[in-house]
Amino acid sequence: MPGDKNFVLLGIKYEAAILGGVDEAGMAKIEEQIRAEAGEDWSESPMVVRGRNAVRAEHALPPLGAPQKRPDRSPVRRSLWRRMFGG
């Protein structure tokens, strides 16, 4: 459907604005545009989420709804070079 591409683009626009630190007034305008085109339940639209996740993937962030990765608590092992020659 042609509307699906528009919803993906709206999701991209929304997530890029969040990550870019757009102010509240700017975010309100974006949300209003999305609500007008995608409806009240826009945040659950699979195509909007697809667009948002595309931006998140570009920034090495986990997709929406994915559990957060725990930081690896294992000690960092120095490279062989550093172990042999110090540093």
C-alpha positions in Angstrom: 0.0 0.0 0.0 1.3 3.5 -0.7 0.3 4.6 2.8 2.7 2.1 4.3 5.8 3.9 2.9 4.5 7.1 4.3 4.0 5.6 7.7 7.6 4.2 7.6 8.8 7.7 6.8 6.8 9.2 9.6 8.4 6.7 12.0 11.8 7.7 10.7 11.1 11.3 11.2 9.7 10.8 14.7 12.7 8.7 15.9 15.2 11.0 14.3 13.6 13.9 16.1 13.8 12.1 19.4 17.5 11.2 18.9 18.2 14.7 17.6 16.8 16.4 20.7 14.0 18.3 19.1 12.2 20.5 21.6 8.7 19.9 22.9 7.0 22.2 20.4 8.7 20.5 17.5 7.8 17.0 18.8 4.2 18.0 19.3 4.0 19.1 15.6 5.5 15.8 14.4 3.1 13.8 16.7 0.2 15.8 15.3 1.2 15.1 11.8 1.6 11.4 12.5 -1.7 11.3 14.3 -3.5 13.0 11.4 -2.0 10.5 8.9 -1.8 7.2 10.8 -4.5 7.6 13.4 -4.7 7.7 17.2 -2.9 4.4 17.7 0.0 5.4 15.5 2.6 4.4 18.1 1.5 0.7 17.6 1.4 0.8 13.8 3.9 -1.8 12.6 5.0 0.4 9.7 5.7 3.4 12.0 7.6 1.1 14.4 9.6 -0.3 11.4 10.7 3.3 10.5 11.6 4.0 14.1 13.6 0.8 14.4 15.4 1.6 11.2 16.7 4.8 12.7 17.6 3.0 16.0 19.5 0.4 14.0 21.6 3.1 12.3 22.5 4.4 15.7 23.3 0.9 17.2 20.3 1.1 19.5 18.2 -1.9 20.3 14.8 -2.1 18.5 11.7 -0.9 20.2 10.3 -3.6 22.6 13.6 -5.5 22.7 15.0 -6.2 26.1 18.0 -4.0 27.0 21.3 -5.8 26.8 23.1 -6.1 30.1 26.6 -4.8 30.1 29.1 -7.6 30.2 30.6 -7.7 33.7 33.4 -10.0 32.8 36.9 -8.5 33.3 38.5 -7.0 30.2 41.4 -9.1 29.2 44.4 -7.3 27.9 45.8 -8.2 24.6 48.7 -10.7 24.4 50.9 -7.8 23.2 50.2 -5.8 26.3 50.5 -8.8 28.7 53.9 -9.7 27.3 55.4 -6.2 27.1 53.4 -4.4 29.7 51.0 -1.6 29.4 
